[in-house]
Every structure is written in structure tokens, then in C-alpha cells.
Amino acid sequence: MDFDAQYGVVIHQDFIPRYADDTYAKIFGYENAQEILALKSILELIDPESQDIAAHTYYALMSGIEKPQVRSYINRNRLGEVMNVLAIEHLVEWQGRPALQITIVNLTQSLLLQQSLQQSEYRYRALLNGSVQGVLIHRQFTPLFCNQALATMLGYPNTQSIMALPSMLDFVDPAYRARREEALNNLFNHKINPSIVEIKCLHHSGKPVWVKLMETIIDWNGKPAIQATMTDITEAYLLKEKFEQQIHVDYLTKALNRRGMIAAGKALLLDEALQPQHLYCLLMGLDELKQINHLFGHDIGDKTLIHFARQCQSKLADADLLGRWSGDEFIAIVQASSKKIVRNIAESIRHSIDDIDFIDPETGKNLSFSASVGISKWQENDTLDELILRADSALEQARSQITNQLVMV
């Protein structure tokens, strides 16, 4: 039997056909794929007694209640003749919306074909090559098979280029490799069930490619192997990242806003490399901002805030965090090995505004203003809120004395 003529591919949304190949059409007695696309619903191709089951299965797959798998159905061709088929399911995106890709295998001539599909590497390769998703089969990360969709997704000229790699980890971003190794061990030891994760891969050009990854254990040439199915989500991920940046950044100063600072601070505390005993919180308030806004207008006040944020950022290390906490207050989470170092940083920030040079448009005189600073040091079992609250108390103490003061607690 000619296997290549026995399977076809259709993609549908709510059973409305969006894509079909000619082989799929011919399995059901149609001349070409266009006749399939002209159908109002591909439920017409399923035996009436099986249509409710097919509809239930579709909505269970699209809602995540069930996972894609191989199922058997009774279908009917164009002449009404009963057909035994296998339906191999893949969740895909079609024009930005979720869809279901079905690879139909005609079992009418031989019900033993299902067993052959499981045992024959050639037949399995043919099915995977029909997927619009990237598929890689590996054993301990050594590639055994990949389809052209994966090679195209990662920018490789052909499947042989990926098969020549010593390890699939070569195209996984270094930050995600240890996690993939751990996940592989847990999967083989049955500590975790197959699930969809998002990881960062590397395009052949070096650009990042974000993918949704699903890994399952399969039999390959009589031995266990991993089938990794990947969907490119780079565009959606970058849009999400851009949106998250916008909602976490202060529109005026470009420092983090309050929401962004809390999120970044909590993420910092979860960093295993962090030494919390070296963590300090600086809360800094511009003393005369309200007066400047009242006397010279909010435009001058805004310029003051922007300049102060830049001065703060210039005194901090790349690993430190800076945010605008309220109207005239800024917050920094600083990593320093001693109180003396963090005090010097705070003093440097406090005195940096001496260099701010704004001219009163009415009098032509320089405007002068100052900043008060409260500092707290990380204490054992601190939460982020507790660390910030003590810095806030220290700032209140500084401002209750006279302006331009620094208090450390």
C-alpha cells in the first residue's frame, strides 16, 4: 500500500475549514482542497453518530481540558461510504487565532495501519513533516529527527543542519539549558507530567526566538525518546514584553513606577544569587518640589524630576533598582557590602542636585533645591514591604528635622 497517499491535513476553527491539502480532499472523494474549503463545516465528513463526540472533543481540546492525541473515528466519504480513520491532533495558530490541525490517516483498507504507524519510523516521520509546528525527536538532547518547520523557525537552511548539531541545547538560550536538563530527568523519572512551557531559543542568526514547548516520551526504534513540539510565539511575546514595560515605567522620568518597582523588587528577592544581607532601600524626597511647582510652574518641576532621576541612575550600579515612588519621592534598592558604601552612594545622590542649574524665568536667578534621604538595611526574614516601610520612616525622620538630611535605620 502506498502510505504517502493515505494521509491528509486539514486545519479548522469551529469545524470551519481554513486549510486543507489535496490528499485530504481525495481521501473523502473530492477532487481538490478547494472543494473542502467550500464546505460550511467539516462535520459533514463525520458519521452523524460520531458528530457529537467530535464536537465535544474539539471544545475540550481548545479549552485545555484535554491534550492533543491520536483518535479513531468513523467518517463518510463523498459517496456516503463508511471509512475508518485515525485523527492525529495538533493545536496551532491560524491568522492569530487558535485552531486545530488534524492529520487524517485512512485505515479503511487495513486496520493494522495504526500499529504500523507506531512501529514505523518512516511513517512517523511523514506525519510529523506534515505538521505546521516545529518537531524535534531527541534522546538525551541528541537529535534523531526534525521536520522542516523547525528548521525554518530557527533559521537553519535545512533539517540536516539541525541534525548535525551535537545537542539540541545548542539552539536553546544558555539561561534555559539547566532547566531543560532538569525537566528531562523529571519527565523520564515520572516526577512531572508533560506540560507546555515557554522557553527562549536562539535563531541561527543569533536573534532570540520564543517558543511554546511540549515534550512527551515516545518509542523511537524500540527505545524511549523525547518528542519536542514547538510553536513560535516570538511576536506575541515581544508585544507582551513591550506592554509590561509600559505599565511598569513612569512616563515622565522613565524610571520604574510604583507597580514596576514592587514587581522588580520581589523578583530580585527570589534571585538565588542574591545576598540579602547586602541589600538596602533608599527612599529619597525632593524637598521643595511643591514650592517649585507653585512658584515656577509644573514644567520646571517636571524638569527637576527628570534631572534628579538621571542623577540617581548615574550613581547606581546596573544591578540596582530605581523607581519613582510618589510625586516627589524616588526609591532605590541597592546592593552594597557595607553601610559606609551605601551611605556614600546616598550622599552622592543627595549632593548631585547641587549641580542642577535651572533659571527662574522671572528673576533670572538660579533655582536651588535639596533632597532628604531615608535608608533601611535588610533584616533577617524581611519582606519587601517591611524593608520599604523602615526606609519610609527614616525619610520622615529626615524631613521632620530640617531639609536636606539623611537618616539610616
Contacts in CASP RR format, 6 or more apart in sequence:
PFRMAT RR
TARGET T0000
AUTHOR 0000-0000-0000
METHOD contacts of the structure
MODEL  1
MDFDAQYGVVIHQDFIPRYADDTYAKIFGYENAQEILALKSILELIDPES
QDIAAHTYYALMSGIEKPQVRSYINRNRLGEVMNVLAIEHLVEWQGRPAL
QITIVNLTQSLLLQQSLQQSEYRYRALLNGSVQGVLIHRQFTPLFCNQAL
ATMLGYPNTQSIMALPSMLDFVDPAYRARREEALNNLFNHKINPSIVEIK
CLHHSGKPVWVKLMETIIDWNGKPAIQATMTDITEAYLLKEKFEQQIHVD
YLTKALNRRGMIAAGKALLLDEALQPQHLYCLLMGLDELKQINHLFGHDI
GDKTLIHFARQCQSKLADADLLGRWSGDEFIAIVQASSKKIVRNIAESIR
HSIDDIDFIDPETGKNLSFSASVGISKWQENDTLDELILRADSALEQARS
QITNQLVMV
1 109 0 8 1.000
1 110 0 8 1.000
1 113 0 8 1.000
3 122 0 8 1.000
3 123 0 8 1.000
3 126 0 8 1.000
4 126 0 8 1.000
5 23 0 8 1.000
5 26 0 8 1.000
6 27 0 8 1.000
6 105 0 8 1.000
6 106 0 8 1.000
6 113 0 8 1.000
7 23 0 8 1.000
7 27 0 8 1.000
7 103 0 8 1.000
7 104 0 8 1.000
7 105 0 8 1.000
7 106 0 8 1.000
7 126 0 8 1.000
7 127 0 8 1.000
8 20 0 8 1.000
8 21 0 8 1.000
8 23 0 8 1.000
8 24 0 8 1.000
8 27 0 8 1.000
8 103 0 8 1.000
8 104 0 8 1.000
8 105 0 8 1.000
9 19 0 8 1.000
9 20 0 8 1.000
9 21 0 8 1.000
9 23 0 8 1.000
9 24 0 8 1.000
9 101 0 8 1.000
9 102 0 8 1.000
9 103 0 8 1.000
9 104 0 8 1.000
9 130 0 8 1.000
10 17 0 8 1.000
10 19 0 8 1.000
10 20 0 8 1.000
10 21 0 8 1.000
10 24 0 8 1.000
10 36 0 8 1.000
10 42 0 8 1.000
10 101 0 8 1.000
10 102 0 8 1.000
10 104 0 8 1.000
11 17 0 8 1.000
11 18 0 8 1.000
11 19 0 8 1.000
11 20 0 8 1.000
11 92 0 8 1.000
11 94 0 8 1.000
11 99 0 8 1.000
11 100 0 8 1.000
11 101 0 8 1.000
11 102 0 8 1.000
11 132 0 8 1.000
12 18 0 8 1.000
12 42 0 8 1.000
12 99 0 8 1.000
12 100 0 8 1.000
12 102 0 8 1.000
13 94 0 8 1.000
13 97 0 8 1.000
13 98 0 8 1.000
13 99 0 8 1.000
13 100 0 8 1.000
14 58 0 8 1.000
15 41 0 8 1.000
15 42 0 8 1.000
15 43 0 8 1.000
15 54 0 8 1.000
15 55 0 8 1.000
15 58 0 8 1.000
16 40 0 8 1.000
16 41 0 8 1.000
16 42 0 8 1.000
17 36 0 8 1.000
17 37 0 8 1.000
17 39 0 8 1.000
17 42 0 8 1.000
18 37 0 8 1.000
18 94 0 8 1.000
18 95 0 8 1.000
18 99 0 8 1.000
19 33 0 8 1.000
19 37 0 8 1.000
19 94 0 8 1.000
20 33 0 8 1.000
20 36 0 8 1.000
20 37 0 8 1.000
21 33 0 8 1.000
22 32 0 8 1.000
22 33 0 8 1.000
24 33 0 8 1.000
24 36 0 8 1.000
24 104 0 8 1.000
25 31 0 8 1.000
25 32 0 8 1.000
25 33 0 8 1.000
25 35 0 8 1.000
25 36 0 8 1.000
27 77 0 8 1.000
27 83 0 8 1.000
27 85 0 8 1.000
27 104 0 8 1.000
27 106 0 8 1.000
28 36 0 8 1.000
28 45 0 8 1.000
28 75 0 8 1.000
28 77 0 8 1.000
28 78 0 8 1.000
28 83 0 8 1.000
29 77 0 8 1.000
29 78 0 8 1.000
29 79 0 8 1.000
30 36 0 8 1.000
30 78 0 8 1.000
36 42 0 8 1.000
39 45 0 8 1.000
43 51 0 8 1.000
43 54 0 8 1.000
43 55 0 8 1.000
45 75 0 8 1.000
45 76 0 8 1.000
45 77 0 8 1.000
46 54 0 8 1.000
46 73 0 8 1.000
46 74 0 8 1.000
46 75 0 8 1.000
46 76 0 8 1.000
47 73 0 8 1.000
47 74 0 8 1.000
47 75 0 8 1.000
47 76 0 8 1.000
47 82 0 8 1.000
49 74 0 8 1.000
50 73 0 8 1.000
50 74 0 8 1.000
50 75 0 8 1.000
54 73 0 8 1.000
57 66 0 8 1.000
57 71 0 8 1.000
58 100 0 8 1.000
60 66 0 8 1.000
61 67 0 8 1.000
61 68 0 8 1.000
61 89 0 8 1.000
61 91 0 8 1.000
61 100 0 8 1.000
62 91 0 8 1.000
62 98 0 8 1.000
62 100 0 8 1.000
67 194 0 8 1.000
68 89 0 8 1.000
68 90 0 8 1.000
68 91 0 8 1.000
69 89 0 8 1.000
70 86 0 8 1.000
70 87 0 8 1.000
70 88 0 8 1.000
70 89 0 8 1.000
70 114 0 8 1.000
71 86 0 8 1.000
71 87 0 8 1.000
71 89 0 8 1.000
72 84 0 8 1.000
72 85 0 8 1.000
72 86 0 8 1.000
72 87 0 8 1.000
72 107 0 8 1.000
72 114 0 8 1.000
73 84 0 8 1.000
73 85 0 8 1.000
73 86 0 8 1.000
73 87 0 8 1.000
74 82 0 8 1.000
74 83 0 8 1.000
74 84 0 8 1.000
74 85 0 8 1.000
75 82 0 8 1.000
75 83 0 8 1.000
75 85 0 8 1.000
75 104 0 8 1.000
76 82 0 8 1.000
76 83 0 8 1.000
77 83 0 8 1.000
83 106 0 8 1.000
83 107 0 8 1.000
83 108 0 8 1.000
84 106 0 8 1.000
84 107 0 8 1.000
84 108 0 8 1.000
84 111 0 8 1.000
85 104 0 8 1.000
85 105 0 8 1.000
85 106 0 8 1.000
85 107 0 8 1.000
85 108 0 8 1.000
86 104 0 8 1.000
86 105 0 8 1.000
86 107 0 8 1.000
86 113 0 8 1.000
86 114 0 8 1.000
86 117 0 8 1.000
87 102 0 8 1.000
87 103 0 8 1.000
87 104 0 8 1.000
88 102 0 8 1.000
88 103 0 8 1.000
88 104 0 8 1.000
88 105 0 8 1.000
88 127 0 8 1.000
89 100 0 8 1.000
89 101 0 8 1.000
89 102 0 8 1.000
90 100 0 8 1.000
90 101 0 8 1.000
90 102 0 8 1.000
90 103 0 8 1.000
90 131 0 8 1.000
90 132 0 8 1.000
90 133 0 8 1.000
90 229 0 8 1.000
91 98 0 8 1.000
91 99 0 8 1.000
91 100 0 8 1.000
91 101 0 8 1.000
92 98 0 8 1.000
92 99 0 8 1.000
92 100 0 8 1.000
92 101 0 8 1.000
92 132 0 8 1.000
92 133 0 8 1.000
92 231 0 8 1.000
93 99 0 8 1.000
93 231 0 8 1.000
101 131 0 8 1.000
101 132 0 8 1.000
101 133 0 8 1.000
103 127 0 8 1.000
103 130 0 8 1.000
103 131 0 8 1.000
105 113 0 8 1.000
105 114 0 8 1.000
105 117 0 8 1.000
105 127 0 8 1.000
107 113 0 8 1.000
107 114 0 8 1.000
116 123 0 8 1.000
117 123 0 8 1.000
117 124 0 8 1.000
117 127 0 8 1.000
118 124 0 8 1.000
118 219 0 8 1.000
121 145 0 8 1.000
121 220 0 8 1.000
121 221 0 8 1.000
125 145 0 8 1.000
128 135 0 8 1.000
128 137 0 8 1.000
128 145 0 8 1.000
128 147 0 8 1.000
129 147 0 8 1.000
129 148 0 8 1.000
130 147 0 8 1.000
131 147 0 8 1.000
131 149 0 8 1.000
131 229 0 8 1.000
132 149 0 8 1.000
133 149 0 8 1.000
133 229 0 8 1.000
133 230 0 8 1.000
133 231 0 8 1.000
134 146 0 8 1.000
134 147 0 8 1.000
134 149 0 8 1.000
134 150 0 8 1.000
134 153 0 8 1.000
134 229 0 8 1.000
134 230 0 8 1.000
134 231 0 8 1.000
135 145 0 8 1.000
135 146 0 8 1.000
135 147 0 8 1.000
135 149 0 8 1.000
135 150 0 8 1.000
135 227 0 8 1.000
135 228 0 8 1.000
135 229 0 8 1.000
135 230 0 8 1.000
136 143 0 8 1.000
136 145 0 8 1.000
136 146 0 8 1.000
136 150 0 8 1.000
136 162 0 8 1.000
136 168 0 8 1.000
136 227 0 8 1.000
136 228 0 8 1.000
136 230 0 8 1.000
137 143 0 8 1.000
137 144 0 8 1.000
137 145 0 8 1.000
137 146 0 8 1.000
137 218 0 8 1.000
137 220 0 8 1.000
137 225 0 8 1.000
137 226 0 8 1.000
137 227 0 8 1.000
137 228 0 8 1.000
138 144 0 8 1.000
138 168 0 8 1.000
138 225 0 8 1.000
138 226 0 8 1.000
138 228 0 8 1.000
139 220 0 8 1.000
139 223 0 8 1.000
139 224 0 8 1.000
139 225 0 8 1.000
139 226 0 8 1.000
140 184 0 8 1.000
141 167 0 8 1.000
141 168 0 8 1.000
141 169 0 8 1.000
141 180 0 8 1.000
141 181 0 8 1.000
141 184 0 8 1.000
142 166 0 8 1.000
142 167 0 8 1.000
142 168 0 8 1.000
143 162 0 8 1.000
143 163 0 8 1.000
143 165 0 8 1.000
143 167 0 8 1.000
143 168 0 8 1.000
144 220 0 8 1.000
144 225 0 8 1.000
145 163 0 8 1.000
145 220 0 8 1.000
146 159 0 8 1.000
146 162 0 8 1.000
146 163 0 8 1.000
147 159 0 8 1.000
148 158 0 8 1.000
148 159 0 8 1.000
150 159 0 8 1.000
150 162 0 8 1.000
150 230 0 8 1.000
151 157 0 8 1.000
151 158 0 8 1.000
151 159 0 8 1.000
151 161 0 8 1.000
151 162 0 8 1.000
153 209 0 8 1.000
153 211 0 8 1.000
153 230 0 8 1.000
153 232 0 8 1.000
154 162 0 8 1.000
154 171 0 8 1.000
154 201 0 8 1.000
154 202 0 8 1.000
154 203 0 8 1.000
154 204 0 8 1.000
154 209 0 8 1.000
155 203 0 8 1.000
155 204 0 8 1.000
155 205 0 8 1.000
156 162 0 8 1.000
156 204 0 8 1.000
161 204 0 8 1.000
162 168 0 8 1.000
162 171 0 8 1.000
165 171 0 8 1.000
168 228 0 8 1.000
169 177 0 8 1.000
169 180 0 8 1.000
169 181 0 8 1.000
171 201 0 8 1.000
171 202 0 8 1.000
171 204 0 8 1.000
172 180 0 8 1.000
172 199 0 8 1.000
172 200 0 8 1.000
172 201 0 8 1.000
172 202 0 8 1.000
173 199 0 8 1.000
173 200 0 8 1.000
173 201 0 8 1.000
173 202 0 8 1.000
173 208 0 8 1.000
175 200 0 8 1.000
176 199 0 8 1.000
176 200 0 8 1.000
179 199 0 8 1.000
180 199 0 8 1.000
183 192 0 8 1.000
183 197 0 8 1.000
183 215 0 8 1.000
184 215 0 8 1.000
184 226 0 8 1.000
185 191 0 8 1.000
186 192 0 8 1.000
187 194 0 8 1.000
187 215 0 8 1.000
187 217 0 8 1.000
187 226 0 8 1.000
188 217 0 8 1.000
188 224 0 8 1.000
194 214 0 8 1.000
194 215 0 8 1.000
194 216 0 8 1.000
194 217 0 8 1.000
195 214 0 8 1.000
196 212 0 8 1.000
196 213 0 8 1.000
196 214 0 8 1.000
197 212 0 8 1.000
197 213 0 8 1.000
198 210 0 8 1.000
198 211 0 8 1.000
198 212 0 8 1.000
198 213 0 8 1.000
198 233 0 8 1.000
198 237 0 8 1.000
199 210 0 8 1.000
199 211 0 8 1.000
199 213 0 8 1.000
200 208 0 8 1.000
200 209 0 8 1.000
200 210 0 8 1.000
201 208 0 8 1.000
201 209 0 8 1.000
201 210 0 8 1.000
201 211 0 8 1.000
201 230 0 8 1.000
202 208 0 8 1.000
202 209 0 8 1.000
203 209 0 8 1.000
208 234 0 8 1.000
209 232 0 8 1.000
209 234 0 8 1.000
210 232 0 8 1.000
210 233 0 8 1.000
210 234 0 8 1.000
210 237 0 8 1.000
210 238 0 8 1.000
211 230 0 8 1.000
211 231 0 8 1.000
211 232 0 8 1.000
211 233 0 8 1.000
211 234 0 8 1.000
212 230 0 8 1.000
212 231 0 8 1.000
212 233 0 8 1.000
213 228 0 8 1.000
213 229 0 8 1.000
213 230 0 8 1.000
214 228 0 8 1.000
214 229 0 8 1.000
214 230 0 8 1.000
215 226 0 8 1.000
215 227 0 8 1.000
215 228 0 8 1.000
215 229 0 8 1.000
216 226 0 8 1.000
216 227 0 8 1.000
216 229 0 8 1.000
217 224 0 8 1.000
217 225 0 8 1.000
217 226 0 8 1.000
217 227 0 8 1.000
218 224 0 8 1.000
218 225 0 8 1.000
218 226 0 8 1.000
218 227 0 8 1.000
219 225 0 8 1.000
247 259 0 8 1.000
247 260 0 8 1.000
248 256 0 8 1.000
248 257 0 8 1.000
248 259 0 8 1.000
248 260 0 8 1.000
248 263 0 8 1.000
248 264 0 8 1.000
249 255 0 8 1.000
249 256 0 8 1.000
249 257 0 8 1.000
249 260 0 8 1.000
250 256 0 8 1.000
250 257 0 8 1.000
250 323 0 8 1.000
250 324 0 8 1.000
252 302 0 8 1.000
252 305 0 8 1.000
252 306 0 8 1.000
252 324 0 8 1.000
253 305 0 8 1.000
253 306 0 8 1.000
253 308 0 8 1.000
253 309 0 8 1.000
253 323 0 8 1.000
253 324 0 8 1.000
254 309 0 8 1.000
255 309 0 8 1.000
255 312 0 8 1.000
255 313 0 8 1.000
255 322 0 8 1.000
255 323 0 8 1.000
255 324 0 8 1.000
255 330 0 8 1.000
256 264 0 8 1.000
256 321 0 8 1.000
256 322 0 8 1.000
256 323 0 8 1.000
256 324 0 8 1.000
257 323 0 8 1.000
257 324 0 8 1.000
258 323 0 8 1.000
258 324 0 8 1.000
258 325 0 8 1.000
258 326 0 8 1.000
260 323 0 8 1.000
261 321 0 8 1.000
261 323 0 8 1.000
261 325 0 8 1.000
261 331 0 8 1.000
261 333 0 8 1.000
262 384 0 8 1.000
264 321 0 8 1.000
264 333 0 8 1.000
265 321 0 8 1.000
265 333 0 8 1.000
265 384 0 8 1.000
266 384 0 8 1.000
268 274 0 8 1.000
268 321 0 8 1.000
268 333 0 8 1.000
269 276 0 8 1.000
269 384 0 8 1.000
274 335 0 8 1.000
275 335 0 8 1.000
276 378 0 8 1.000
276 382 0 8 1.000
277 378 0 8 1.000
278 335 0 8 1.000
278 336 0 8 1.000
278 337 0 8 1.000
278 378 0 8 1.000
279 333 0 8 1.000
279 334 0 8 1.000
279 335 0 8 1.000
279 377 0 8 1.000
279 378 0 8 1.000
279 387 0 8 1.000
280 333 0 8 1.000
280 334 0 8 1.000
280 335 0 8 1.000
280 336 0 8 1.000
280 339 0 8 1.000
280 342 0 8 1.000
280 375 0 8 1.000
280 376 0 8 1.000
280 377 0 8 1.000
280 378 0 8 1.000
281 331 0 8 1.000
281 332 0 8 1.000
281 333 0 8 1.000
281 334 0 8 1.000
281 375 0 8 1.000
281 376 0 8 1.000
281 387 0 8 1.000
281 388 0 8 1.000
281 390 0 8 1.000
281 391 0 8 1.000
282 331 0 8 1.000
282 332 0 8 1.000
282 333 0 8 1.000
282 334 0 8 1.000
282 342 0 8 1.000
282 345 0 8 1.000
282 346 0 8 1.000
282 349 0 8 1.000
282 373 0 8 1.000
282 374 0 8 1.000
282 375 0 8 1.000
282 391 0 8 1.000
283 325 0 8 1.000
283 329 0 8 1.000
283 330 0 8 1.000
283 331 0 8 1.000
283 373 0 8 1.000
283 374 0 8 1.000
283 375 0 8 1.000
283 388 0 8 1.000
283 391 0 8 1.000
283 392 0 8 1.000
283 394 0 8 1.000
283 395 0 8 1.000
284 312 0 8 1.000
284 329 0 8 1.000
284 330 0 8 1.000
284 331 0 8 1.000
284 332 0 8 1.000
284 346 0 8 1.000
284 349 0 8 1.000
284 350 0 8 1.000
284 371 0 8 1.000
284 372 0 8 1.000
284 373 0 8 1.000
284 374 0 8 1.000
284 395 0 8 1.000
285 328 0 8 1.000
285 329 0 8 1.000
285 330 0 8 1.000
285 371 0 8 1.000
285 372 0 8 1.000
285 373 0 8 1.000
285 395 0 8 1.000
285 399 0 8 1.000
286 304 0 8 1.000
286 305 0 8 1.000
286 308 0 8 1.000
286 328 0 8 1.000
286 329 0 8 1.000
286 353 0 8 1.000
286 369 0 8 1.000
286 370 0 8 1.000
286 371 0 8 1.000
287 369 0 8 1.000
287 370 0 8 1.000
287 371 0 8 1.000
287 372 0 8 1.000
287 399 0 8 1.000
287 403 0 8 1.000
287 404 0 8 1.000
288 369 0 8 1.000
288 370 0 8 1.000
288 403 0 8 1.000
289 301 0 8 1.000
289 304 0 8 1.000
289 305 0 8 1.000
289 327 0 8 1.000
289 328 0 8 1.000
289 369 0 8 1.000
290 328 0 8 1.000
292 300 0 8 1.000
292 301 0 8 1.000
292 304 0 8 1.000
292 367 0 8 1.000
292 369 0 8 1.000
293 300 0 8 1.000
293 301 0 8 1.000
296 360 0 8 1.000
296 361 0 8 1.000
296 362 0 8 1.000
296 367 0 8 1.000
300 358 0 8 1.000
300 367 0 8 1.000
303 358 0 8 1.000
304 356 0 8 1.000
304 358 0 8 1.000
304 369 0 8 1.000
305 324 0 8 1.000
305 327 0 8 1.000
305 328 0 8 1.000
307 353 0 8 1.000
307 356 0 8 1.000
308 330 0 8 1.000
308 353 0 8 1.000
308 356 0 8 1.000
308 371 0 8 1.000
309 322 0 8 1.000
309 323 0 8 1.000
309 324 0 8 1.000
309 330 0 8 1.000
311 349 0 8 1.000
311 352 0 8 1.000
311 353 0 8 1.000
311 355 0 8 1.000
311 356 0 8 1.000
312 322 0 8 1.000
312 330 0 8 1.000
312 332 0 8 1.000
312 349 0 8 1.000
312 352 0 8 1.000
313 322 0 8 1.000
314 352 0 8 1.000
315 345 0 8 1.000
315 348 0 8 1.000
315 349 0 8 1.000
315 352 0 8 1.000
316 322 0 8 1.000
316 332 0 8 1.000
316 334 0 8 1.000
316 345 0 8 1.000
317 334 0 8 1.000
317 335 0 8 1.000
319 335 0 8 1.000
320 332 0 8 1.000
320 333 0 8 1.000
320 334 0 8 1.000
320 335 0 8 1.000
321 332 0 8 1.000
321 333 0 8 1.000
322 330 0 8 1.000
322 331 0 8 1.000
322 332 0 8 1.000
323 330 0 8 1.000
323 331 0 8 1.000
323 332 0 8 1.000
324 330 0 8 1.000
324 331 0 8 1.000
325 331 0 8 1.000
329 395 0 8 1.000
331 388 0 8 1.000
331 391 0 8 1.000
334 342 0 8 1.000
334 345 0 8 1.000
336 342 0 8 1.000
336 345 0 8 1.000
339 377 0 8 1.000
339 408 0 8 1.000
342 375 0 8 1.000
342 377 0 8 1.000
343 375 0 8 1.000
343 406 0 8 1.000
343 408 0 8 1.000
346 373 0 8 1.000
346 374 0 8 1.000
346 375 0 8 1.000
346 406 0 8 1.000
347 406 0 8 1.000
349 371 0 8 1.000
349 373 0 8 1.000
350 370 0 8 1.000
350 371 0 8 1.000
350 372 0 8 1.000
350 373 0 8 1.000
350 404 0 8 1.000
350 406 0 8 1.000
353 369 0 8 1.000
353 370 0 8 1.000
353 371 0 8 1.000
356 367 0 8 1.000
356 369 0 8 1.000
357 366 0 8 1.000
358 366 0 8 1.000
358 367 0 8 1.000
359 365 0 8 1.000
359 366 0 8 1.000
359 367 0 8 1.000
360 366 0 8 1.000
360 367 0 8 1.000
370 403 0 8 1.000
370 404 0 8 1.000
371 404 0 8 1.000
372 395 0 8 1.000
372 398 0 8 1.000
372 399 0 8 1.000
372 403 0 8 1.000
372 404 0 8 1.000
372 405 0 8 1.000
372 406 0 8 1.000
373 395 0 8 1.000
373 398 0 8 1.000
373 405 0 8 1.000
373 406 0 8 1.000
373 407 0 8 1.000
374 391 0 8 1.000
374 392 0 8 1.000
374 394 0 8 1.000
374 395 0 8 1.000
374 397 0 8 1.000
374 398 0 8 1.000
374 406 0 8 1.000
374 407 0 8 1.000
374 408 0 8 1.000
374 409 0 8 1.000
375 391 0 8 1.000
375 394 0 8 1.000
375 406 0 8 1.000
375 407 0 8 1.000
375 408 0 8 1.000
375 409 0 8 1.000
376 387 0 8 1.000
376 388 0 8 1.000
376 390 0 8 1.000
376 391 0 8 1.000
376 393 0 8 1.000
376 394 0 8 1.000
376 408 0 8 1.000
376 409 0 8 1.000
377 408 0 8 1.000
377 409 0 8 1.000
378 387 0 8 1.000
379 386 0 8 1.000
379 387 0 8 1.000
390 409 0 8 1.000
391 409 0 8 1.000
393 409 0 8 1.000
394 407 0 8 1.000
394 408 0 8 1.000
394 409 0 8 1.000
395 407 0 8 1.000
397 407 0 8 1.000
397 409 0 8 1.000
398 405 0 8 1.000
398 406 0 8 1.000
398 407 0 8 1.000
399 405 0 8 1.000
END
